Amino acid sequence: MLVESKEPQLGSAWSNFGMSQAFSRPPIFFSNWSADKDDGRSEKTPSLTTPSVDGERKEGKAVNGVDNASNEEFDPSALPPFRIANIRDAIPKHCWVKDPWRSLSYVVRDVIVVFGLLTVAIYFDSWVVWPLYWAAQGTMFWALFVLGHDCGHGSFSDNPTLNSVVGHILHSSILVPYHGWRISHRTHHQNHGHVENDESWVPLPEKTYKTLDFATKFLRFKVPFPMFAYPFYLWSRSPGKSGSHFNPYSDLFHPSERKYVITSTVCWTLMVALLVYLCNIIGTVQMLKLYFVPYVIYVMWLDFVTYLHHHGHEKKLPWYRGKEWSYLRGGLTTVDRDYGLFNDIHHDIGTHVIHHLFPQIPHYHLVEATKAAKPVLGKYYREPKKSGPIPVHLLSNLVRSISQDHYVSDAGDIVYYQTDPQLFGSSQTKME
């Protein structure tokens, strides 16, 4: 007994954070809205007909942000010598098979761990245990998000009803509007690496960057504040983009998708009501310890992982616009990461390149699919640095990128991040 839905706005400095799928069949709760149509299986690869990158470099309009790009041993913006079909053909056929029982087993596993941690924390009720509980439970909330994310892609199963029900339960429990986010995330995948059209942690064009006030720049480019961005992004998106994941009339959504957005917003509201009820029953302080602190840890995980999958590589990677962008070239700008002992806990979300190109591959096949695709990708695949049990090595990548990757040029179809030297004492490329 649910309804239909499009988007609102915050208007505060938080609304200028950059971060962040769509179908349309009738029955509101059980329709087929899970599978991405543009999943990389189609030959949407205009990169094979795009203009010469070298030609633009000679004209001085493509190298924005990288002075020596043409002198690099390997140029990541060069047209790849392979097609997306070559990558797809290298991946074993069984990697495309979705096993709903296996997917559900991961849900059962994670839910058991969540309630087990909850039971232990309540039983001991000790300030020695609480910090350990917060870290562990926040990590498990993020694991639940990843499984809901798989439902949104249709990689959880071939059953759209199962995907929708499980996705709503998992995402609503951690305050994510399932369909609203699913649709915007589909947009992210379909436009990955595109300066204007991407939806997740998009770079700010120089013109937009210059309009930001100091408070907004501080929150966007000063660690740790960007690691708290996700809830604000859900409400108001990024600079230059209007709407909200909760508003069925947002320009995020097609009119035919409004009923789905309303459904998810209603589920989200019911979860908020349940949390308020529990606060009245067991007390706000207890709910803070049991739910809201882990929620903050989960948000930090989400922002940390999603940012580093598109930023922070040791060498600058290109962003595209205009005729230089293609689905393949955009997908090749994503970055795989190794999260140590968290790889299995977080359902191998670090195998991000193949996931971005082929989002319908189940997470439990991504490691094998990535290994099979590497010979085709060649230097376009950037091997992630091996992590210890805890991925502390990624903190330096995060801090460096947030403090240096400020904006991209307004001109040029291939651009790289540049740095504002006047912001927080940065000392890189000057703004004109």
C-alpha positions as CSV (number, residue, x, y, z in Angstrom):
1,M,0.0,0.0,0.0
2,L,2.4,2.6,-1.2
3,V,2.5,5.5,-3.5
4,E,4.3,7.3,-6.3
5,S,7.2,10.1,-6.6
6,K,10.7,13.8,-7.7
7,E,12.9,16.6,-5.6
8,P,13.8,19.6,-2.9
9,Q,16.7,21.8,-2.1
10,L,18.8,22.8,0.8
11,G,20.4,26.1,-0.1
12,S,23.1,26.0,2.5
13,A,26.8,25.6,2.1
14,W,26.3,21.8,2.4
15,S,24.3,21.8,-0.8
16,N,27.4,22.4,-2.8
17,F,28.9,19.0,-2.2
18,G,29.4,16.9,-5.4
19,M,28.6,13.2,-5.1
20,S,26.0,10.2,-6.2
21,Q,19.5,4.6,-11.9
22,A,15.0,4.4,-13.9
23,F,12.3,2.5,-15.3
24,S,8.6,2.8,-15.6
25,R,6.2,0.0,-15.2
26,P,2.9,0.2,-13.4
27,P,2.5,-1.6,-10.1
28,I,4.2,0.8,-7.8
29,F,6.0,-1.5,-5.4
30,F,6.7,-4.5,-7.6
31,S,7.4,-3.2,-11.0
32,N,10.6,-3.9,-13.0
33,W,12.7,-0.9,-12.1
34,S,15.9,-2.7,-11.1
35,A,18.0,-3.5,-14.2
36,D,20.2,-0.9,-15.8
37,K,19.5,-0.6,-19.5
38,D,22.9,1.0,-20.3
39,D,25.0,-1.6,-18.6
40,G,27.9,-1.7,-21.0
41,R,26.5,-4.7,-23.0
42,S,25.5,-2.4,-25.8
43,E,28.1,-1.0,-28.3
44,K,27.7,2.6,-27.1
45,T,31.3,3.5,-27.7
46,P,31.6,6.7,-29.6
47,S,35.3,6.8,-28.6
48,L,36.1,5.1,-31.8
49,T,34.9,8.1,-33.8
50,T,36.0,11.0,-31.6
51,P,38.3,13.7,-32.8
52,S,42.1,13.3,-32.3
53,V,43.2,14.1,-28.7
54,D,46.7,14.9,-30.0
55,G,45.1,17.4,-32.4
56,E,43.5,19.3,-29.6
57,R,46.7,19.2,-27.6
58,K,48.5,21.0,-30.4
59,E,45.8,23.6,-30.4
60,G,46.4,24.0,-26.6
61,K,42.8,23.3,-25.5
62,A,42.9,19.7,-24.1
63,V,45.6,19.6,-21.6
64,N,43.9,21.7,-18.9
65,G,45.5,20.9,-15.6
66,V,48.4,18.8,-16.9
67,D,51.3,20.7,-18.3
68,N,53.3,17.6,-19.4
69,A,50.5,15.3,-20.4
70,S,51.8,14.8,-23.9
71,N,55.2,13.8,-22.5
72,E,53.9,11.0,-20.3
73,E,55.0,7.4,-21.0
74,F,51.3,6.5,-21.0
75,D,48.5,9.0,-21.7
76,P,45.3,7.8,-19.9
77,S,43.3,10.1,-22.1
78,A,44.5,8.5,-25.4
79,L,41.8,6.6,-27.3
80,P,41.8,2.9,-26.1
81,P,42.8,0.4,-28.8
82,F,39.9,-1.9,-27.8
83,R,36.2,-1.8,-27.8
84,I,33.9,-2.5,-24.9
85,A,32.9,-5.7,-26.7
86,N,36.5,-6.9,-26.4
87,I,36.3,-6.5,-22.6
88,R,32.9,-8.2,-22.4
89,D,34.1,-11.2,-24.5
90,A,37.1,-11.7,-22.2
91,I,34.8,-12.1,-19.2
92,P,33.7,-15.7,-18.5
93,K,30.0,-16.3,-19.3
94,H,29.2,-17.6,-15.8
95,C,30.3,-14.2,-14.4
96,W,27.1,-12.8,-15.8
97,V,24.9,-15.3,-14.0
98,K,22.9,-14.0,-11.0
99,D,22.1,-16.5,-8.2
100,P,19.3,-15.0,-6.1
101,W,19.9,-17.6,-3.3
102,R,23.6,-16.6,-3.1
103,S,22.7,-13.0,-3.1
104,L,20.1,-13.6,-0.3
105,S,22.7,-15.5,1.7
106,Y,24.8,-12.3,1.8
107,V,21.8,-10.4,3.1
108,V,21.2,-13.0,5.8
109,R,24.9,-13.0,6.7
110,D,25.0,-9.2,7.1
111,V,21.7,-9.0,9.0
112,I,22.8,-11.6,11.5
113,V,26.0,-9.7,12.1
114,V,24.1,-6.4,12.5
115,F,21.8,-7.9,15.2
116,G,24.7,-9.8,16.8
117,L,26.6,-6.6,17.2
118,L,23.5,-4.9,18.6
119,T,23.0,-7.7,21.1
120,V,26.6,-7.6,22.3
121,A,26.6,-3.8,22.7
122,I,23.3,-3.8,24.7
123,Y,24.5,-6.7,26.9
124,F,27.9,-5.2,27.9
125,D,26.8,-1.5,27.8
126,S,30.4,-0.4,28.4
127,W,32.3,2.6,27.2
128,V,35.1,0.1,26.3
129,V,32.7,-1.7,24.0
130,W,30.7,1.2,22.5
131,P,33.5,2.6,20.3
132,L,34.2,-0.8,18.9
133,Y,30.5,-1.3,18.3
134,W,30.2,2.0,16.5
135,A,33.0,1.2,14.1
136,A,31.8,-2.4,13.5
137,Q,28.1,-1.5,13.1
138,G,28.8,1.5,10.9
139,T,30.9,-0.8,8.7
140,M,28.0,-3.2,8.5
141,F,25.5,-0.5,7.6
142,W,27.8,0.3,4.6
143,A,27.8,-3.4,3.7
144,L,23.9,-3.3,3.7
145,F,24.1,-0.3,1.4
146,V,26.3,-2.1,-1.1
147,L,23.8,-5.0,-1.2
148,G,20.9,-2.5,-1.8
149,H,23.1,-0.9,-4.4
150,D,23.3,-4.3,-6.2
151,C,19.5,-4.5,-6.1
152,G,19.3,-1.1,-7.8
153,H,21.6,-2.3,-10.6
154,G,19.6,-5.6,-11.1
155,S,22.8,-7.5,-10.3
156,F,21.2,-9.0,-7.2
157,S,18.8,-11.2,-9.2
158,D,16.8,-11.4,-12.4
159,N,13.6,-11.0,-10.4
160,P,12.6,-7.3,-10.3
161,T,10.2,-7.8,-7.5
162,L,12.8,-9.4,-5.3
163,N,15.3,-6.7,-6.2
164,S,12.8,-4.0,-5.3
165,V,11.6,-5.5,-2.0
166,V,15.1,-6.3,-0.7
167,G,16.5,-2.9,-2.0
168,H,13.7,-1.0,-0.1
169,I,14.2,-2.9,3.1
170,L,18.0,-2.5,3.1
171,H,18.2,1.1,2.0
172,S,15.3,2.4,4.0
173,S,16.9,0.9,7.1
174,I,19.9,3.2,6.6
175,L,17.8,6.2,5.5
176,V,18.4,6.0,1.7
177,P,15.4,6.6,-0.6
178,Y,15.9,3.5,-2.7
179,H,14.4,4.5,-6.0
180,G,15.4,8.2,-5.8
181,W,19.0,7.1,-5.3
182,R,18.8,4.2,-7.7
183,I,17.8,6.5,-10.6
184,S,20.4,9.1,-9.9
185,H,23.0,6.4,-9.6
186,R,22.0,5.0,-12.9
187,T,22.6,8.5,-14.3
188,H,26.1,8.4,-12.7
189,H,26.9,5.1,-14.4
190,Q,25.6,6.2,-17.8
191,N,27.6,9.4,-17.7
192,H,30.7,8.4,-15.7
193,G,33.7,10.7,-16.3
194,H,31.6,13.4,-17.9
195,V,32.2,16.9,-16.4
196,E,28.6,18.1,-16.8
197,N,26.5,15.0,-16.9
198,D,28.0,12.7,-14.3
199,E,26.2,12.6,-11.0
200,S,28.7,11.4,-8.4
201,W,31.5,13.6,-7.0
202,V,31.5,15.7,-10.2
203,P,34.3,18.2,-10.6
204,L,33.4,21.8,-10.4
205,P,33.9,23.9,-13.5
206,E,36.1,26.9,-12.8
207,K,33.3,29.3,-13.3
208,T,31.1,27.5,-10.7
209,Y,34.1,27.2,-8.3
210,K,34.6,30.9,-8.4
211,T,31.0,31.6,-7.3
212,L,31.4,29.5,-4.1
213,D,31.7,31.4,-0.8
214,F,34.4,30.5,1.7
215,A,32.2,28.5,3.9
216,T,31.2,26.2,1.0
217,K,34.8,25.8,-0.1
218,F,35.8,25.0,3.4
219,L,33.2,22.3,3.8
220,R,33.9,20.9,0.3
221,F,37.7,20.9,0.4
222,K,38.7,20.6,4.0
223,V,39.1,17.1,5.5
224,P,37.0,15.6,7.2
225,F,34.0,17.6,6.2
226,P,33.5,16.1,2.7
227,M,33.2,12.7,4.5
228,F,29.8,13.8,5.9
229,A,28.3,14.9,2.6
230,Y,26.0,12.1,1.6
231,P,22.8,13.0,3.5
232,F,23.1,16.6,2.3
233,Y,23.6,15.4,-1.3
234,L,20.4,13.3,-1.1
235,W,18.5,16.4,-0.3
236,S,20.1,18.9,-2.6
237,R,22.6,17.3,-5.0
238,S,25.7,19.3,-6.3
239,P,26.5,22.8,-7.5
240,G,24.9,23.6,-10.8
241,K,22.4,20.7,-10.3
242,S,18.9,21.2,-8.9
243,G,16.5,18.9,-7.1
244,S,16.4,16.2,-4.4
245,H,16.2,12.5,-4.3
246,F,13.0,12.8,-2.2
247,N,11.0,15.1,-4.6
248,P,9.2,13.3,-7.4
249,Y,9.1,16.5,-9.4
250,S,12.9,16.9,-9.4
251,D,14.7,17.1,-12.7
252,L,16.5,14.0,-11.6
253,F,13.5,12.0,-12.6
254,H,11.3,11.4,-15.7
255,P,7.6,11.9,-15.0
256,S,7.0,8.2,-15.4
257,E,9.2,7.6,-12.4
258,R,7.4,9.8,-10.0
259,K,5.4,6.9,-8.5
260,Y,8.6,5.0,-7.7
261,V,10.2,8.0,-6.0
262,I,7.1,8.6,-3.9
263,T,7.2,4.9,-2.9
264,S,10.7,5.2,-1.7
265,T,10.2,8.5,0.1
266,V,7.2,6.9,1.9
267,C,9.4,4.0,3.0
268,W,12.1,6.5,4.1
269,T,9.6,8.5,6.1
270,L,8.3,5.3,7.8
271,M,11.8,4.5,8.9
272,V,12.3,8.0,10.3
273,A,9.0,7.6,12.2
274,L,10.2,4.3,13.6
275,L,13.4,5.9,14.8
276,V,11.5,8.7,16.5
277,Y,9.2,6.1,18.1
278,L,12.3,4.2,19.4
279,C,13.8,7.4,20.7
280,N,10.6,7.9,22.8
281,I,10.6,4.2,24.0
282,I,14.3,3.7,24.9
283,G,15.6,7.2,25.0
284,T,17.4,9.5,22.6
285,V,20.8,8.8,24.1
286,Q,20.5,5.1,23.8
287,M,19.3,5.4,20.1
288,L,22.3,7.7,19.5
289,K,24.6,5.0,20.7
290,L,22.8,2.1,19.0
291,Y,21.9,3.7,15.6
292,F,22.9,7.3,14.9
293,V,26.6,7.1,15.7
294,P,27.0,3.9,13.5
295,Y,25.0,5.8,10.8
296,V,27.6,8.6,10.8
297,I,30.4,6.0,10.5
298,Y,28.5,4.4,7.6
299,V,28.1,7.8,5.9
300,M,31.9,8.3,6.2
301,W,32.5,4.9,4.7
302,L,30.2,5.7,1.8
303,D,31.8,9.1,1.1
304,F,35.3,7.7,1.5
305,V,34.8,4.8,-0.9
306,T,32.8,6.6,-3.6
307,Y,35.2,9.5,-3.6
308,L,38.3,7.4,-4.0
309,H,36.8,5.3,-6.8
310,H,36.8,8.5,-8.9
311,H,39.6,10.6,-7.4
312,G,43.0,10.4,-5.7
313,H,45.0,8.3,-8.1
314,E,48.8,8.9,-7.9
315,K,48.7,10.4,-11.5
316,K,46.0,12.7,-12.7
317,L,43.2,11.1,-14.6
318,P,41.1,12.9,-17.3
319,W,37.5,14.1,-17.2
320,Y,35.7,14.5,-20.5
321,R,33.0,16.6,-22.1
322,G,31.6,17.0,-25.6
323,K,32.6,14.7,-28.4
324,E,35.6,13.4,-26.5
325,W,33.4,11.6,-24.0
326,S,32.2,8.0,-24.5
327,Y,30.8,5.4,-22.2
328,L,34.1,3.4,-22.5
329,R,36.5,6.2,-22.0
330,G,34.5,7.5,-19.0
331,G,34.4,4.1,-17.4
332,L,38.2,3.8,-17.8
333,T,38.7,6.8,-15.5
334,T,37.4,4.9,-12.5
335,V,39.8,3.5,-10.0
336,D,40.0,0.1,-8.3
337,R,40.9,0.1,-4.6
338,D,42.1,-2.6,-2.1
339,Y,40.4,-2.3,1.3
340,G,42.2,-5.2,3.0
341,L,40.1,-7.3,5.3
342,F,37.1,-5.1,4.4
343,N,37.0,-6.3,0.8
344,D,34.8,-9.3,1.6
345,I,32.8,-7.4,4.2
346,H,32.0,-4.7,1.7
347,H,31.2,-7.2,-1.1
348,D,34.2,-6.4,-3.2
349,I,33.1,-2.9,-4.0
350,G,36.7,-2.0,-4.7
351,T,36.6,-3.8,-8.1
352,H,35.1,-0.7,-9.5
353,V,36.3,-0.4,-13.1
354,I,34.5,-3.6,-14.3
355,H,31.5,-2.8,-12.1
356,H,31.2,0.6,-13.8
357,L,31.5,-0.8,-17.3
358,F,29.2,-3.8,-16.6
359,P,27.0,-3.0,-13.5
360,Q,24.9,-6.1,-13.9
361,I,27.7,-8.4,-13.0
362,P,27.0,-9.7,-9.5
363,H,29.5,-8.6,-6.9
364,Y,30.7,-12.1,-6.1
365,H,31.9,-12.4,-9.7
366,L,33.7,-9.0,-10.0
367,V,37.1,-10.2,-8.8
368,E,37.2,-13.0,-11.4
369,A,35.7,-10.7,-14.1
370,T,38.4,-8.1,-13.4
371,K,41.2,-10.6,-13.6
372,A,39.9,-11.9,-16.9
373,A,39.6,-8.3,-18.3
374,K,43.1,-7.1,-17.3
375,P,44.9,-8.4,-20.4
376,V,42.5,-6.5,-22.6
377,L,42.6,-3.3,-20.5
378,G,46.4,-3.2,-20.4
379,K,47.7,0.1,-19.1
380,Y,44.2,1.5,-18.9
381,Y,43.8,-0.7,-15.8
382,R,45.5,0.8,-12.8
383,E,46.5,-2.0,-10.3
384,P,45.4,-0.9,-6.8
385,K,48.1,-0.7,-4.2
386,K,48.0,-3.7,-1.9
387,S,46.4,-2.9,1.4
388,G,47.2,-4.2,4.9
389,P,44.3,-5.4,7.1
390,I,43.2,-1.8,7.5
391,P,43.4,0.5,4.4
392,V,45.2,3.3,6.1
393,H,47.3,3.9,3.0
394,L,44.2,5.4,1.3
395,L,44.0,8.2,3.8
396,S,46.9,10.1,2.1
397,N,45.3,9.7,-1.3
398,L,42.1,11.1,0.1
399,V,43.7,14.1,1.9
400,R,45.9,14.9,-1.1
401,S,43.0,14.8,-3.6
402,I,40.6,16.8,-1.5
403,S,43.2,19.5,-0.8
404,Q,44.4,19.7,-4.4
405,D,41.5,18.7,-6.8
406,H,39.5,21.9,-6.7
407,Y,38.1,22.6,-10.2
408,V,38.5,21.9,-13.9
409,S,38.7,24.3,-16.8
410,D,35.5,25.6,-18.4
411,A,37.1,25.1,-21.8
412,G,38.3,21.9,-23.5
413,D,36.8,18.5,-24.0
414,I,39.6,16.7,-22.0
415,V,40.3,18.3,-18.7
416,Y,42.2,17.5,-15.5
417,Y,41.7,18.8,-12.0
418,Q,43.5,22.0,-11.1
419,T,44.3,23.6,-7.7
420,D,43.5,27.0,-6.3
421,P,46.8,28.1,-4.7
422,Q,44.9,30.7,-2.6
423,L,42.7,28.1,-0.8
424,F,44.1,26.8,2.5
425,G,47.7,27.5,1.4
426,S,47.7,25.2,-1.7
427,S,50.6,25.6,-4.0
428,Q,49.7,24.2,-7.4
429,T,48.2,25.6,-10.6
430,K,47.2,29.2,-10.3
431,M,43.7,30.4,-11.1
432,E,43.5,33.2,-13.7
